Amino acid sequence: MKLALAALLAFALPAQAQMYKCVDEHGKTRYSDQPAAGCKEVDIRPSPPLSGAVQSREENLAVQDAELKRRLAERDAAAAEQAAEREALERRCAALRREQNVLTSGVRITNVNAAGDLVYMDDATRERRLAALAGELRSCP
């Protein structure tokens, strides 16, 4: 495993080679990476773009690194926000399902009013609440 990793790293290193332009006795031009008689060193440059001159890349690694860190932080914050929203939705849906189960169980539902008296939920109120719950549960996963 270590040998394979070392070989991979060795092949990944950029190649540094000198090029030579060779013209033979018949005037035929060829290029080689090996010097020979009648060969001259050639400085190979990139072809200029259609717009004109070649412009060197200005690399500011500190700015690029800061941009990357900013984007990663934004992505992590968005993911955390989505997870929190998903968790809140799941809690809300679970509470709605529990209420729906209680209302459909047939058990009489009671509440205590402001005077402290026990009040029973009538069937019409139960049906209205079940209809409202069904509408709210449509948005649940």
C-alpha beads as a LAMMPS data file, in Angstrom:
LAMMPS data file: protein, C-alpha beads

141 atoms
140 bonds

1 atom types
1 bond types

-500.0 500.0 xlo xhi
-500.0 500.0 ylo yhi
-500.0 500.0 zlo zhi

Masses

1 110.0

Atoms # bond

1 1 1 0.000 0.000 0.000
2 1 1 2.799 2.404 0.919
3 1 1 4.666 1.497 -2.257
4 1 1 1.605 2.216 -4.390
5 1 1 1.118 5.560 -2.648
6 1 1 4.770 6.490 -3.209
7 1 1 4.511 5.542 -6.899
8 1 1 1.355 7.611 -7.258
9 1 1 3.041 10.636 -5.707
10 1 1 6.091 10.220 -7.934
11 1 1 3.946 10.241 -11.075
12 1 1 1.958 13.222 -9.866
13 1 1 5.003 15.521 -9.767
14 1 1 5.111 17.996 -12.647
15 1 1 7.509 17.132 -15.445
16 1 1 10.339 19.539 -16.134
17 1 1 11.890 18.963 -19.559
18 1 1 13.918 20.941 -22.062
19 1 1 12.895 20.814 -25.714
20 1 1 15.265 20.862 -28.684
21 1 1 14.570 21.844 -32.292
22 1 1 16.524 19.672 -34.706
23 1 1 16.903 20.262 -38.444
24 1 1 18.369 17.347 -40.451
25 1 1 20.395 17.487 -43.701
26 1 1 17.184 17.416 -45.790
27 1 1 15.802 20.487 -43.965
28 1 1 13.198 18.477 -42.102
29 1 1 12.429 19.885 -38.652
30 1 1 11.696 17.720 -35.654
31 1 1 11.483 18.359 -31.938
32 1 1 13.025 16.198 -29.264
33 1 1 13.628 16.165 -25.551
34 1 1 17.152 14.768 -26.134
35 1 1 19.978 16.986 -27.405
36 1 1 21.689 15.823 -30.588
37 1 1 24.019 17.260 -33.221
38 1 1 22.450 20.208 -35.042
39 1 1 19.820 20.766 -32.316
40 1 1 19.141 24.042 -30.558
41 1 1 17.369 24.619 -27.273
42 1 1 13.843 25.938 -27.716
43 1 1 11.909 27.948 -25.180
44 1 1 8.329 26.743 -25.590
45 1 1 5.686 29.303 -24.705
46 1 1 1.936 28.963 -24.778
47 1 1 0.057 30.210 -27.815
48 1 1 -1.425 33.632 -27.219
49 1 1 -5.175 33.778 -26.805
50 1 1 -7.383 35.295 -29.466
51 1 1 -7.631 38.464 -27.407
52 1 1 -3.930 39.206 -27.788
53 1 1 -1.149 38.943 -25.211
54 1 1 -0.743 36.190 -22.674
55 1 1 -1.550 37.450 -19.203
56 1 1 0.040 35.790 -16.240
57 1 1 -2.323 34.384 -13.654
58 1 1 -2.302 36.290 -10.462
59 1 1 -2.739 33.710 -7.769
60 1 1 -3.520 34.939 -4.342
61 1 1 -3.806 31.726 -2.385
62 1 1 -4.711 33.507 0.840
63 1 1 -7.770 35.088 -0.815
64 1 1 -8.741 31.807 -2.455
65 1 1 -8.386 29.991 0.870
66 1 1 -10.512 32.613 2.631
67 1 1 -13.170 32.310 -0.100
68 1 1 -13.198 28.530 0.251
69 1 1 -13.549 28.743 4.020
70 1 1 -16.371 31.282 3.648
71 1 1 -18.247 29.063 1.188
72 1 1 -17.782 26.004 3.412
73 1 1 -19.042 27.934 6.443
74 1 1 -22.080 29.137 4.477
75 1 1 -22.798 25.583 3.314
76 1 1 -22.484 24.219 6.857
77 1 1 -24.740 26.962 8.221
78 1 1 -27.351 26.256 5.541
79 1 1 -27.194 22.521 6.269
80 1 1 -27.586 23.134 10.010
81 1 1 -30.550 25.440 9.363
82 1 1 -32.208 22.851 7.130
83 1 1 -31.653 20.155 9.759
84 1 1 -33.203 22.358 12.456
85 1 1 -36.214 23.125 10.232
86 1 1 -36.650 19.427 9.419
87 1 1 -36.457 18.510 13.115
88 1 1 -39.024 21.195 14.043
89 1 1 -41.371 19.934 11.317
90 1 1 -40.995 16.332 12.535
91 1 1 -41.802 17.398 16.132
92 1 1 -44.857 19.366 14.982
93 1 1 -46.099 16.473 12.842
94 1 1 -45.630 14.010 15.714
95 1 1 -47.689 16.257 18.019
96 1 1 -50.434 16.575 15.389
97 1 1 -50.531 12.789 14.915
98 1 1 -50.768 12.247 18.677
99 1 1 -53.689 14.675 18.877
100 1 1 -55.364 12.983 15.910
101 1 1 -54.964 9.565 17.571
102 1 1 -56.539 10.856 20.790
103 1 1 -59.483 12.401 18.901
104 1 1 -60.120 9.252 16.831
105 1 1 -59.790 6.880 19.801
106 1 1 -63.381 7.468 20.948
107 1 1 -62.316 8.550 24.425
108 1 1 -64.233 11.540 25.764
109 1 1 -62.059 14.668 25.708
110 1 1 -62.281 17.030 28.680
111 1 1 -60.928 20.493 29.360
112 1 1 -61.025 22.724 32.397
113 1 1 -62.589 26.129 31.778
114 1 1 -61.653 29.430 33.437
115 1 1 -64.072 28.788 36.300
116 1 1 -62.353 25.468 37.011
117 1 1 -65.280 23.359 35.768
118 1 1 -64.773 20.197 33.719
119 1 1 -66.115 20.659 30.185
120 1 1 -66.541 17.804 27.673
121 1 1 -65.760 18.252 23.978
122 1 1 -68.867 17.747 21.841
123 1 1 -68.854 15.683 18.632
124 1 1 -69.141 18.709 16.314
125 1 1 -66.047 20.313 17.865
126 1 1 -64.207 16.978 17.619
127 1 1 -65.073 16.663 13.893
128 1 1 -64.013 20.254 13.166
129 1 1 -60.676 19.672 14.917
130 1 1 -60.134 16.378 13.058
131 1 1 -60.765 18.142 9.729
132 1 1 -58.294 20.884 10.678
133 1 1 -55.724 18.261 11.725
134 1 1 -56.151 16.423 8.409
135 1 1 -55.380 19.675 6.579
136 1 1 -52.315 20.382 8.701
137 1 1 -51.028 16.805 8.354
138 1 1 -50.953 17.132 4.538
139 1 1 -47.719 19.116 4.877
140 1 1 -46.099 16.356 6.959
141 1 1 -43.722 13.813 5.466

Bonds

1 1 1 2
2 1 2 3
3 1 3 4
4 1 4 5
5 1 5 6
6 1 6 7
7 1 7 8
8 1 8 9
9 1 9 10
10 1 10 11
11 1 11 12
12 1 12 13
13 1 13 14
14 1 14 15
15 1 15 16
16 1 16 17
17 1 17 18
18 1 18 19
19 1 19 20
20 1 20 21
21 1 21 22
22 1 22 23
23 1 23 24
24 1 24 25
25 1 25 26
26 1 26 27
27 1 27 28
28 1 28 29
29 1 29 30
30 1 30 31
31 1 31 32
32 1 32 33
33 1 33 34
34 1 34 35
35 1 35 36
36 1 36 37
37 1 37 38
38 1 38 39
39 1 39 40
40 1 40 41
41 1 41 42
42 1 42 43
43 1 43 44
44 1 44 45
45 1 45 46
46 1 46 47
47 1 47 48
48 1 48 49
49 1 49 50
50 1 50 51
51 1 51 52
52 1 52 53
53 1 53 54
54 1 54 55
55 1 55 56
56 1 56 57
57 1 57 58
58 1 58 59
59 1 59 60
60 1 60 61
61 1 61 62
62 1 62 63
63 1 63 64
64 1 64 65
65 1 65 66
66 1 66 67
67 1 67 68
68 1 68 69
69 1 69 70
70 1 70 71
71 1 71 72
72 1 72 73
73 1 73 74
74 1 74 75
75 1 75 76
76 1 76 77
77 1 77 78
78 1 78 79
79 1 79 80
80 1 80 81
81 1 81 82
82 1 82 83
83 1 83 84
84 1 84 85
85 1 85 86
86 1 86 87
87 1 87 88
88 1 88 89
89 1 89 90
90 1 90 91
91 1 91 92
92 1 92 93
93 1 93 94
94 1 94 95
95 1 95 96
96 1 96 97
97 1 97 98
98 1 98 99
99 1 99 100
100 1 100 101
101 1 101 102
102 1 102 103
103 1 103 104
104 1 104 105
105 1 105 106
106 1 106 107
107 1 107 108
108 1 108 109
109 1 109 110
110 1 110 111
111 1 111 112
112 1 112 113
113 1 113 114
114 1 114 115
115 1 115 116
116 1 116 117
117 1 117 118
118 1 118 119
119 1 119 120
120 1 120 121
121 1 121 122
122 1 122 123
123 1 123 124
124 1 124 125
125 1 125 126
126 1 126 127
127 1 127 128
128 1 128 129
129 1 129 130
130 1 130 131
131 1 131 132
132 1 132 133
133 1 133 134
134 1 134 135
135 1 135 136
136 1 136 137
137 1 137 138
138 1 138 139
139 1 139 140
140 1 140 141
